[in-house]
Amino acid sequence: MINKMAPGPWDLEAEAIVVKIRWFGVLIGYFLVNATDLSGDRRSLLNLILAIGVAYTLLDTYFSWKKTVFLGKYPLFIAAMESLFIGLLCYFEEGLSSTFRYYYFLSILCCALRNSWLVTTFCFSLHCISLGVLFFLLNDNSQNKIFIFLTMIVMGWLAWASTALTSLLRKTSSSLGLLNDELLKNQSELEARIAERSKQLQEAQAQVLQQEKMAAFGLLAAGIAHEVGNPLTSISSMVQILQKKEIDDYTKEKLGLMSGQLTRIRDTLREVMDFSRPANMERKIIKPLPIIEEAMNIAKYYKRTRGKVILLPITHNQIAIHGIHDQLVQVVLNLILNAIDAAGTGGIIEVGLTLDGNNISFEVSDNGPGVAQEDVKKLFQPFFTTKKHGTGLGLFVSRKIMEEHSGTLCFFQKPEGGSLFRATLPSLDPRISVEMTKVTND
């Protein structure tokens, strides 16, 4: 039979030592049998007995390599067979004077390494019986009873000492195993804490970079508006002066067109200035529709806009949310700009509001190719981007803003193709239903 139970670390280490002791015993045995002056029959018989020992040792070695213990479930059977094996070697060599009698000591040591003190005691008892049977069978007067008694005492002392030593080693091994497990656990916890702190540091760094980016954009926009505003005012004044003079109808028409275009430029500068002004961090009750409209007004100046941006407005603009206006505009704007890039030339971007119970959601979808499956889990990680011109901060910062508003930002892969981002917030008035209609805004 073979032990099918998985042995522990101590059992495997002890088994490796036992295998070495067994090989030492059989090799020395062959040397003693074939180097001493014995009759041919006795030598052949002893070599045959040792061959049985070699076969057992080979099996023990094989299963030791397989990380198991041969006949590990039957230690008493092994002890009995070893007592018989050693007794036969002694009987057919030189009796009680045989050098093989020292194998009793090696057997007790192997038993103590592999088994409990109770099994070792049983093994010691079997060896004493084997030794006593040899004494009576051989009737060897050259070996008196005191010698046999002293041999048994030495075997008993060896059994006690080796059992105590292996017990100490087992306890030490178990303690070291527990300490190692605790060390690995602490190491795992420490690595988890380091990873968490690193993540927090990376997120804080990303937020700082985004804030610096927005601040730099604000300064640039303010500078451009100032530089353009002064000559624009002069040109507008000159057009107004010319319009007051008596001029022909053709000139009056052209001056009217110029005045209209100057007004359009002035409105554009005002929108840029409004977006670049320092963010108002005051939380207040706001309506969601103006947030979308402001984001779309800014997005229409995005140079990569090549498709249609479709607004799905609500019929009743009475629903309200509690939050920071400028931050929510930034979220919707980021989603629209991402959708524009994803849809490409001729793409369609849909922006709308949906109401579900006590929650209201800003939804931005596109009909682009969608997001690769392996990139979905990375979408909201800082600095992750698939765009050559991207920083990888837009979606990350947007999700942080939504979380600070007790909301969520989720991504959905549309079955028909394309992407859908849904930014959900708790509403203050869930009674208002939402009716969606399409309005095209080029």
C-alpha positions, 0 to 999 in steps of 0.5 A: 500500500502507498500513502496517499496523504500529502505529507508536510514539509517536516515529513518530506525532509525527514524522509530524505534523511531516512533514505540516505540512512537506508542507502548507507546501511545497504551499501555498507552491508554489501561491503561487509558481506563481500569483503569478509571471509564467509562461505559461498552459501552464506554470502549468497544468502546474505546478498539475497537478503540485502537485495530485498533491502535494496529493492525496498530502498529503491521504492522508498527513494522513488516515492520520496522524489514523488513527494510522498512516503512509501508505506507511510500509513503502516509504520508498525508493519515497517518496524516489524519487517526491519526487525525481521530483516536485521535479525536474519542478517545477524543470524546468517552472518556472525550471530550476536557478534555480527556487525549488522546488530548496529542496524537496530540503532539505525532502524530506531533512528529512522523510525524516530525521524518518521513517526511518533514516540509511540511508534518508536517505542513499539519499534524498540520493543520489536527490536528487543524481541528480535535480539532476544530470539537471536540469543535463544536460537543461537544459544551463544554463550560467548555473548552473556546476558549482561551484554544483551541487556546493555544493548537493549538499554542503549537501544532504549536510550537511543529511542528516547533521545532520538524521539525527544530530538525529533519532537523538538525539531518538529516543534521548531519546524512548526513554529518556523512555519507559523512565523513564515506564514505570518511573515508572508501575511504581513508582507502581503498586507504591506504590499497591498498598503504600498499599492493602495498608497501608490494608487492614491499618490498617482490619483492625486498627481493626476488631479494636480496635473489636470488642475494645472492644465485647466489653470494654464488653459484659463490663463491662455484663454484670458490672454487671447481674449484680452488681445483680441478684445481690444482691436475687436472693440475698435473695429466694432466702434468704427463699423458703428460710426460708418453705419451712422453716415449716409451710405448706399444700401449695398455698403449698409448691408455689408456693414450690417454683416460685419457687425453681426460677425463681430457680435458672434466673435464677441459672444465666442470670446465671452463663452471662452472667458466664462469657461476659463474663469476660476471654478466656483466650488460652491455647491448649490441647487442647479438644473442639469439642462444648462450644464449640457448646453454649456458643455455643448457650446464649448465643445462646438469649438473643438477642432476635431468636431467633424460629425453631428452632436445631437441633443436629447432634451427634457420636456420639463426643465424642473428637475434639480440636483445639488452639486458644483456647476463648473465641475459637472460641466467639466464632466459632460464636456470631457464625455462629449470630447471623448465621443467626438474623438471616438466617432470620427468624421461623419460620426453621431454623438447623442447627449441627453438626460434620463430619469430613473427613480431618484437618480438622473443621468447625463448620457453621452453616446457615439456610433464609433468602433467602441472600446477594445475588450482588454481596455475596458478595465483600464478606462478610468485609470489615470494616464491611460489613453488610446489617443495620440493627443490624449493625457489619460486624465479626462475620464479619471478626473470625471469619475472622481468628480462624480464620486465626490457628488455621491454619483457614478460614472459608468461605461457601456458597450452598445450592442449596435456598436459604439460607446455609452457613458452614463454619469448618474447623480441623485436628483432632488425632484424624482417626480418629473418624468423625462421625455427625450426628443432629438434636436440636431446641433451641427 
